[in-house]
Amino acid sequence: MMKQNIVIIAIALLSIFLVQCKEDKTTEQTPITVEETTPVSTESVVEPDTAKSLVGTYEGVFPWEEEGGEEMESLKVTAVIKDGNKYMYKVVSSTGTHTEEGEWELDKYRLYLREDEYSAAHAFLVKEGKLHFLDNEGEVVNETESGDYILVKK
């Protein structure tokens, strides 16, 4: 008698399971959509659609120390952002001047200056009409607003 009850219960559970699986297959699946949200920021930044407002000349100072060197030097950096996604980037040091030209790209609030498709880009965060230099990890270098590593529009 006990074996019969166990068999009946097992068959009942199996039939419930099979019915449930069949119902899951026949119900219409509604695709789940995720709405994109734009984070609200209290900082004033350049909107991506106003790339034209980037056009201009930016200047600033980047502290620099030669590897193994004992003297800190201030490099004068100038970035000229031009129409047509062109730029000129100039660095003046005590040993000379380095100038490069290439194309710029704006990705949301990040500006990338790239000499050619194979070179590493100079990366900046565009904020309040200034270009804040970004390190290799994409973080702002020197967020203390001391003026170092920040190019200001002239």
N, C-alpha and C positions, 0 to 999 in steps of 0.2 A: 504494500500500500504506500509506503514512504517513497519508494522508487517511482511509482506512478505520479505522485504529487510533484516530485522533483522534475520529472520529464515534462509534465503539463506546465509547470512554471517556466521551465527553460524554453519550451515552444512558445509560450505566451510572450516572454521577454524577447525572443528572437523575432517574432512577428511584429511586435511593437517597434523594434529597432529597424526592421526592413521597411515598414510603413513610414517611419520617420525619415529614413534616408530617401525614400521615393518622393516624399513631400518636399524635402530640401531641394531636390533636383528640379521639381516642377515649379517652384516659386520663382518669380521673376526677380533677378538680381538687379538692384538699382546701383549704378556706378556711384562711387563716392568721389566727390570733388572737393578739392582743398582750395579755398580762396587765398589768393596771394594778399598778404598784408604788408603795408609799408610801415616800418618802424617810425614812430614819432620821435623826432629829435628836437631838443631845445637849442641846438647849435644852428647857426646860420651857415648853410652850405649852398654851393652852386647846384641848381637843378640840372640833370643831364640834358634836358632840351634847351638849355641856354649856353651851349658850348661856345657860342659866339662871344659871350661875355668874358671868356678866358683869354681872348686875343689881347696881347699886350706884352710889355716888358716887365719881368720880375727880377729883383735883385736881393741878395742876402749873403750871409757869411757862414761858411762851414769850417769849424775847427778841424785841423788835420795834423797828425803826427806820423812822420815816416816810421816804418817798422824798425824798431831798435833805436830810433832817434830819441834825443833828449829834448828837442825843442818843439813846442807846439806852434803851428803856423795857422793863420786864418786865410782861408781861400775865399776869394771874392767870386761868387757864382752869379751868372746872369742867364736867364732863360727868356728867349723871345718866342712867344707863342703866336704863330701867324695863321692867317686864313688858309683854307685848303689843307688843314691838318699838317702843316709844316712847322718846324721849330728850328731854332739855333740855340745851342747850349754852350756857354763859355765859362771856363774856370781859369782864373788868374792867380798864380802863386809866385813866390819869390824866385822860382826857377824858370818861369815862362808862362805862356798862355796855351791852353788846349781848347780848341773849338770843334764842335761837331754839329752836323745838321742831319735831320731825319724827319720822321713823321710822328705825330702825337695821336693818342687815342684816349678818349674819356669813357670810363666804365663806371657809371653811377657817379661817385664822388672821388674816384681815383683817376689821376692823370698819369699816363705812361708815355715817356719820351724814348723812342727807339731809333737808333742810327740806321739799322737795317734789320731784316727778319732774323738774323743770326745773333745779334748782339743783345746783351742784357739791357733791360730798360731802366731808366731813372724813373722812380715811382714817387708820386706825391699824393697827399690827401688835399683836396681843394676845400678850403674852409674859410669863410669870411674874407674872401678876396685875396687869400694868401695860399701859397703852396707849401705844405708841410712835408718835408722829406720822409720817406718810408724806408725802413730797413728791409733786409732779405725776407723776413717773416711777415712783412706787410704792416708792421707796427710803426707808429709815429716816433721819430727820433727826437728826443728832448721835448717832452710835452710841457715844459715849464714856461713856455712863451718868452724865454729870455732873448729870443731873436736868433739864436743859433739854429741852423738847419731849417730856417723858414725863409722863403722867398716872398717878398712883398711887391705888389704891383705898383709900378711907378707911373 
